[in-house]
Amino acid sequence: MFDSKYKVVLAEDNEQTRTDLKNILSQFDNVESIVAVSNGQQLVDKAKELDPDPIIVDVEMPELNGIEAVNIILDEGLYPYIIFLTGHSEFALQAFELNAIDYITKPVRIPRLQKAFDKIDAFQKKQEKKLAEIKSILTSREKIFIKTGSNIIFIDVDSIIMVEHKGNKSVIFCKDAEYCTAETLNSLEEKLNFPEFFRSHKGYIINLKYVSQIKPLGNRSYEISFQGINSKALISRSKAQNIFSMLNIRD
């Protein structure tokens, strides 16, 4: 019936309604588990414990009502899909201000609750499509992305001259900037899986297009100079023959 499997927390203070809703939910193939509670505080506690998706919430519960409970859950940094239930319609505006996926007037019928789950399914598919599009952009030839502190930086692949491992960081040297990231050279090597990039040394990735000079250092190791930057890279003995072949140079 649905593609995803959901862990549901149901908050309803009326025992008979709670039982009826559990019976309805148990018929849905995509519902993996159902936890039922009878008040708003229990809903908050279970949401923090289980991180459920979705939560089905009666608006009019005593003490901590459904709207108040959901506000607390959102303030905790949890963002489940929310389906509100009520015997009246006057809470609809408040519900949708909380980005509820649906708002169902009691008594709840199977087709109506199924429609709410269909909305969740459709929203998830839309989100998955967006994520796939973003992933396609991020893995495209034109750019890579790196994390620098709490920021994500997008870098034009063609602007990268070399990458150097320094301490526990990697420094990416570009034509107009330098970027420091905690990502490993191995991780960056995977992202720079293009013909012009070469792991010349355990501490360096170089862009062959920017190589301006190769200088022997003895012991069959070499130092590389680049167009556009003053920093140098190294070629290890084990990689020298490979890079010479790629550049059509005789050792």
SEFI-954294 format. One line per 3 residues: number of its first residue (from 1); their letters; for each residue x, z, y of N, C-alpha, C. Coordinates in steps of 0.02 Angstrom, whole numbers. Atoms other than C-alpha are relative to their C-alpha. Example, Ala and Ser with C-alpha at 12.3 -4.5 7.8 and 13.67 -1.06 7.14 Angstrom:
BEGIN
1 = as = 45,0,-59,615,390,-225,45,0,60 | -42,-3,-59,684,357,-53,-39,37,55
***
This chain:
BEGIN
1 = mfd = 42,0,-60,0,0,0,43,0,63 | -45,-3,-57,142,47,120,72,-8,-25 | -69,11,20,328,9,120,41,64,0
4 = sky = -41,-59,-8,395,179,173,-30,59,-37 | 22,-62,31,385,350,93,2,55,54 | 6,-48,-55,326,489,208,-5,72,-26
7 = kvv = 5,-72,12,349,677,208,-47,27,54 | 52,-19,-48,190,741,289,-5,76,7 | 22,-68,-13,158,908,371,-67,-3,35
10 = lae = 68,0,-25,-26,937,402,-17,69,29 | 19,-63,-32,-84,1070,525,-75,-2,17 | 73,-2,-9,-270,1111,516,-24,71,-16
13 = dne = 19,-70,10,-349,1283,537,-62,8,-44 | 59,-5,43,-510,1243,442,20,-14,-72 | -25,5,69,-477,1273,258,-31,-60,-38
16 = qtr = 32,55,36,-605,1147,192,25,-68,26 | -26,63,-28,-547,1010,311,72,-11,-23 | -70,5,23,-367,1048,263,3,-25,-72
19 = tdl = 3,22,70,-410,1029,79,-21,-72,-6 | 24,70,2,-506,868,109,55,-49,21 | -54,44,-24,-361,793,206,57,-5,-50
22 = kni = -52,2,52,-236,841,72,-21,-47,-57 | 25,44,54,-346,754,-57,3,-74,21 | -5,69,-24,-354,597,51,72,-23,-1
25 = lsq = -70,19,-4,-167,596,81,32,-10,-68 | -28,6,68,-131,618,-104,-16,-68,-31 | 17,67,25,-212,447,-132,44,-55,29
28 = fdn = -43,50,-33,-86,359,-19,65,-6,-39 | -60,12,40,54,281,-120,64,15,39 | -61,-9,-39,176,298,23,11,71,24
31 = ves = -9,-70,-18,154,486,45,39,35,-56 | -45,-32,49,297,573,-44,-16,73,-10 | 14,-72,4,252,753,-3,-48,20,55
34 = iva = 48,-26,-49,118,852,88,9,76,4 | -2,-72,-12,145,1024,163,-56,15,50 | 58,-16,-43,-13,1101,238,9,70,29
37 = vsn = -3,-65,-35,-13,1242,367,-65,9,39 | 65,-15,-29,-154,1328,458,2,17,75 | -3,-15,-72,-89,1359,635,61,-34,32
40 = gqq = -52,36,-37,25,1292,770,69,27,-11 | -66,-29,10,168,1415,744,29,-20,-68 | -23,22,66,177,1372,559,22,-74,2
43 = lvd = -19,70,-7,182,1188,608,70,-6,31 | -66,1,-32,330,1219,724,54,20,-50 | -50,-25,48,421,1318,589,14,-52,-55
46 = kak = -10,50,54,393,1185,454,33,-64,27 | -32,60,-29,441,1044,572,75,11,6 | -71,-15,-6,608,1130,606,34,3,-69
49 = eld = -29,-7,67,634,1165,421,5,-66,-37 | 6,60,43,582,997,347,15,-66,36 | -6,63,-39,602,868,488,-47,-53,-29
52 = pdp = 48,45,34,442,783,426,-15,-63,40 | 23,61,-32,371,613,466,-56,-30,-43 | 24,-23,-65,229,605,513,-24,72,-3
55 = iiv = 38,-62,0,145,765,568,-72,-17,20 | 71,10,-14,-45,769,567,-26,66,27 | 10,-63,-37,-106,897,692,-71,5,27
58 = dve = 64,-16,-32,-275,972,732,15,26,71 | -13,-21,-70,-279,989,922,-24,71,12 | 34,-62,-19,-396,1139,927,11,55,-50
61 = mpe = -16,-57,42,-307,1276,832,6,62,44 | -3,-61,-41,-314,1458,891,72,18,18 | -64,-23,-25,-171,1539,987,43,-59,23
64 = lng = -42,58,-18,-42,1397,986,-37,-63,-23 | 39,59,21,-146,1238,990,46,-58,-17 | -39,56,24,-90,1069,925,43,-32,53
67 = iea = -38,30,-55,-36,999,1094,61,44,16 | -55,-46,-15,70,1154,1130,52,0,-55 | -47,0,56,147,1153,957,42,-63,-1
70 = vni = -38,63,-1,196,970,970,50,-1,57 | -47,-4,-56,274,1000,1141,62,41,-19 | -57,-41,23,384,1136,1063,43,-41,-48
73 = ild = -37,41,49,432,1019,920,42,-53,36 | -37,51,-38,483,882,1043,57,31,39 | -53,-35,-37,581,1008,1146,58,20,-46
76 = egl = -53,-17,48,678,1051,987,41,-61,-19 | -38,61,16,739,871,980,-24,-35,-62 | 30,34,58,626,819,836,-52,-50,25
79 = ypy = 46,52,-25,528,658,858,-38,-33,-58 | 39,30,54,408,633,712,-56,-43,28 | 63,33,-18,264,512,716,-55,53,1
82 = iif = 51,-51,-10,114,612,776,-69,-31,-6 | 70,18,5,-66,592,721,-41,61,19 | 42,-57,-21,-187,706,815,-70,-7,-29
85 = ltg = 69,-4,24,-355,760,745,-40,45,47 | 41,-43,-42,-498,830,847,-74,-15,-12 | 72,10,3,-685,854,848,-27,-29,65
88 = hse = 22,25,-65,-691,795,1029,52,-50,26 | -45,53,-26,-612,657,1133,35,19,64 | -27,-15,-67,-563,751,1291,76,12,0
91 = fal = -72,-11,4,-386,782,1227,40,-65,-9 | -33,63,16,-347,598,1201,56,-17,48 | -51,17,-50,-251,575,1364,63,42,-11
94 = qaf = -58,-43,13,-139,725,1329,37,-22,-63 | -31,22,63,-109,661,1153,43,-61,10 | -38,61,-9,-53,490,1208,57,8,49
97 = eln = -57,-16,-43,57,564,1344,58,26,-41 | -52,-23,47,153,639,1197,21,-56,-48 | -18,58,41,171,464,1123,-25,6,-71
100 = aid = 30,-3,67,57,502,977,-13,-70,-26 | 12,66,30,43,357,856,-74,-13,-7 | 72,9,6,-144,389,838,-36,66,16
103 = yit = 43,-56,-19,-287,503,886,-66,-11,-35 | 58,11,44,-426,524,758,-53,54,12 | 56,-47,-9,-596,602,789,-28,19,-68
106 = kpv = 29,-24,63,-664,709,648,-74,-19,-4 | -33,-8,65,-733,693,519,45,-60,-16 | -50,51,15,-583,596,455,-20,-37,-64
109 = rip = 16,43,57,-622,450,339,64,-33,-26 | -59,31,30,-499,369,219,22,-62,37 | -23,61,-34,-499,198,305,31,14,69
112 = rlq = -26,-15,-67,-470,278,475,70,30,-4 | -67,-29,8,-322,382,415,49,-53,-25 | -43,54,24,-254,231,323,22,-44,58
115 = kaf = -17,40,-58,-261,135,486,56,32,40 | -54,-36,-36,-152,269,567,67,-11,-34 | -63,11,37,-23,250,429,22,-73,6
118 = dki = -17,71,-11,-32,61,449,36,-9,67 | -32,3,-66,14,87,632,73,23,-5 | -68,-24,9,166,188,580,42,-53,-35
121 = daf = -36,52,36,216,54,456,19,-58,45 | -12,57,-45,199,-83,587,53,18,52 | -49,-22,-50,298,18,714,70,3,-31
124 = qkk = -65,-4,34,437,50,588,30,-69,-11 | -25,69,11,449,-134,544,26,-30,65 | -22,25,-65,461,-175,729,67,30,19
127 = qek = -63,-34,-15,599,-46,751,57,-27,-43 | -51,27,45,692,-111,599,23,-69,22 | -18,67,-24,685,-287,669,45,6,62
130 = kla = -41,-10,-60,754,-225,836,70,22,-20 | -65,-24,22,894,-132,746,41,-55,-31 | -36,57,31,937,-287,645,26,-47,53
133 = eik = -22,44,-55,946,-388,806,60,31,36 | -56,-34,-33,1058,-258,887,63,-3,-43 | -57,3,46,1169,-251,732,31,-69,0
136 = sil = -25,69,-1,1183,-440,736,42,-13,62 | -38,8,-62,1240,-433,917,66,37,-5 | -60,-41,3,1364,-294,882,52,-28,-48
139 = tsr = -47,29,49,1440,-387,734,13,-73,13 | -11,70,-16,1442,-555,820,73,-12,18 | -68,19,-16,1601,-649,859,20,20,70
142 = eki = -17,-8,-70,1592,-617,1045,23,70,18 | -14,-68,-22,1599,-427,1055,8,47,-60 | 2,-58,45,1643,-269,961,-19,60,43
145 = fik = 14,-61,-37,1590,-94,1008,44,56,-26 | -39,-59,18,1691,66,1008,-31,61,33 | 22,-62,-32,1653,248,1046,59,30,38
148 = tgs = -50,-36,-40,1751,330,1187,-34,63,25 | 36,-62,-16,1697,511,1197,-72,-8,-20 | 72,6,14,1508,510,1210,-27,-69,18
151 = nii = 22,67,-22,1503,330,1274,13,-52,-54 | -12,58,42,1489,166,1179,19,-58,46 | -26,54,-42,1592,25,1254,-1,-65,-40
154 = fid = 0,66,30,1568,-160,1216,59,-39,29 | -61,35,-21,1728,-263,1221,-2,-72,-25 | -7,70,20,1749,-451,1221,59,-7,-48
157 = vds = -53,8,50,1848,-494,1065,58,-41,28 | -53,44,-26,1944,-632,1156,44,34,51 | -41,-35,-51,2007,-507,1286,49,49,-31
160 = iim = -43,-50,33,2093,-394,1157,68,-30,-16 | -69,24,11,2282,-416,1156,32,35,-59 | -26,-38,58,2333,-277,1037,-34,68,-3
163 = veh = 24,-68,9,2284,-108,968,58,41,-27 | -56,-44,21,2407,36,950,-27,68,-21 | 17,-68,22,2390,197,852,45,49,37
166 = kgn = -38,-50,-36,2444,345,960,-28,69,-17 | 24,-67,19,2431,521,889,-61,-6,-44 | 62,6,38,2253,540,828,-50,-47,35
169 = ksv = 41,48,-36,2187,402,942,24,-71,-13 | -19,70,-1,2188,213,949,-10,-25,71 | 5,28,-67,2223,123,1112,-8,-76,-6
172 = ifc = 14,72,1,2149,-51,1136,22,-29,67 | -27,32,-60,2247,-156,1260,-36,-67,10 | 35,62,-17,2143,-292,1344,33,-32,61
175 = kda = -29,36,-57,2182,-418,1480,-7,40,64 | 14,-34,-63,2105,-310,1615,-11,75,-6 | 15,-71,9,2087,-136,1541,30,26,-64
178 = eyc = -20,-34,62,2139,-9,1410,-56,49,-19 | 52,-45,24,2019,91,1301,29,45,-54 | -23,-49,49,2057,249,1204,-59,23,-43
181 = tae = 55,-18,45,1951,289,1051,27,41,-59 | -18,-39,59,1953,411,905,-5,-41,-64 | 5,42,60,1918,266,786,69,-15,-28
184 = tln = -64,14,32,2055,234,660,18,-74,5 | -20,70,1,2157,75,652,-33,-37,-57 | 34,33,57,2079,39,482,-70,-21,19
187 = sle = 68,16,-23,1905,46,560,1,-59,48 | -4,54,-49,1957,-67,704,22,-65,-33 | -21,60,36,2043,-187,584,-60,-34,-33
190 = ekl = 61,29,30,1876,-211,495,-42,-35,53 | 39,31,-54,1790,-247,660,33,-64,26 | -38,57,-26,1927,-369,710,20,-47,-57
193 = nfp = -13,43,58,1913,-470,551,-7,-74,19 | -1,69,-23,1953,-635,636,71,-27,-9 | -66,29,18,2097,-758,602,57,18,47
196 = eff = -54,-12,-48,2194,-720,761,26,71,1 | -22,-69,1,2206,-533,728,38,15,-64 | -44,-12,56,2343,-468,616,27,71,3
199 = rsh = -29,-68,4,2397,-294,559,75,-8,-11 | -72,13,3,2581,-314,599,41,59,-24 | -36,-62,13,2627,-134,564,-53,53,-12
202 = kgy = 51,-51,12,2540,25,507,-28,28,65 | 23,-27,-63,2527,72,691,-26,-52,50 | 18,52,-48,2478,-96,767,-45,-54,-31
205 = iin = 36,62,13,2350,-236,764,14,-46,59 | -18,45,-55,2400,-389,865,-45,-61,0 | 35,63,-7,2311,-542,931,54,-54,8
208 = lky = -53,50,1,2423,-690,888,-3,-47,60 | 8,46,-57,2354,-791,1034,40,23,61 | -34,-27,-60,2441,-676,1159,74,14,-12
211 = vsq = -71,-13,13,2612,-663,1075,43,-46,42 | -45,40,-42,2746,-719,1198,72,1,-24 | -69,-5,24,2906,-661,1113,4,46,-60
214 = ikp = -14,-43,58,2968,-590,948,75,12,0 | -70,-19,-7,3132,-496,958,22,41,-61 | -23,-39,58,3231,-437,805,30,67,22
217 = lgn = -26,-67,-14,3274,-252,802,52,23,-50 | -43,-22,55,3382,-248,647,-43,26,-56 | 37,-23,59,3332,-195,472,-60,-44,-14
220 = rsy = 53,50,10,3221,-351,473,-67,24,28 | 61,-17,-38,3095,-268,589,5,-34,68 | 2,40,-61,3040,-347,752,-45,34,52
223 = eis = 41,-23,-56,2969,-307,923,-36,-60,30 | 41,55,-26,2828,-412,995,-17,14,74 | 24,-2,-70,2796,-447,1180,-61,-44,6
226 = fqg = 63,36,-8,2631,-511,1245,-9,-25,71 | 22,22,-65,2560,-610,1387,-50,51,28 | 51,-39,-34,2469,-501,1512,9,75,-1
229 = ins = -12,-73,2,2533,-326,1465,74,13,-10 | -70,-19,9,2700,-235,1466,12,36,-66 | -8,-36,63,2668,-136,1306,22,-46,-56
232 = kal = -27,38,56,2756,-192,1148,-32,23,-65 | 22,-19,67,2707,-192,965,58,-13,-48 | -52,9,51,2810,-190,805,-27,-41,-57
235 = isr = 15,33,64,2815,-299,651,43,35,-52 | -38,-32,54,2865,-206,494,32,-52,-45 | -35,47,45,2983,-284,368,-48,-32,-50
238 = ska = 46,26,51,2842,-303,242,-48,-51,27 | 48,46,-30,2735,-400,365,33,-59,35 | -34,51,-40,2868,-508,447,-11,-70,-27
241 = qni = 6,67,28,2861,-654,326,-70,-28,8 | 69,23,-9,2672,-662,336,-13,-25,71 | 13,21,-69,2669,-670,524,39,-62,19
244 = fsm = -38,60,-14,2807,-799,530,-34,-62,-30 | 35,56,32,2710,-908,409,-62,-19,42 | 59,14,-40,2553,-890,515,17,-36,65
247 = lni = -22,31,-63,2650,-940,671,43,-62,-12 | -41,58,18,2743,-1077,577,72,7,26 | -68,-15,-21,2911,-995,614,42,12,-62
250 = rd = -47,-12,55,3060,-998,496,42,61,16 | -38,-61,-10,3143,-831,475,75,-16,0
***
